[in-house]
């Protein structure tokens, strides 16, 4: 997996204990298998702050940086989870990735604390 690392996530101090939710349908990455075309996703990131919040402009740039990366939905969800965990060090974190229907099949990958659904 190779991606443009120039758009790393940033954070800022915020009150701890808040539940923060980000959603976007602007996430796309390239299918790493024979299909070779883009996969489109709806992304939900929800976490309980421990005193840091992901800065939304950096999140937008981060999401856009995946566009030319060949990666499976499972690897992508885990990478996003790990990057948010590193950036914001939340008390609890949940990432949901809903892949757009392709070939009549929908896929959802969930990583982290599903109690935050």
Secondary structure, DSSP 8 states (H G I E B T S, - for coil): ----TTS---EEE--TT-EEEEEEEEEEEE-SSTT-SEEEEEEEEEEE-SSEEE-HHHHHHHHHTTTT-B--HHHHHHHHHHHHHHHH--SEEEEEEEEEEETTEEEEEEEE-GGG-
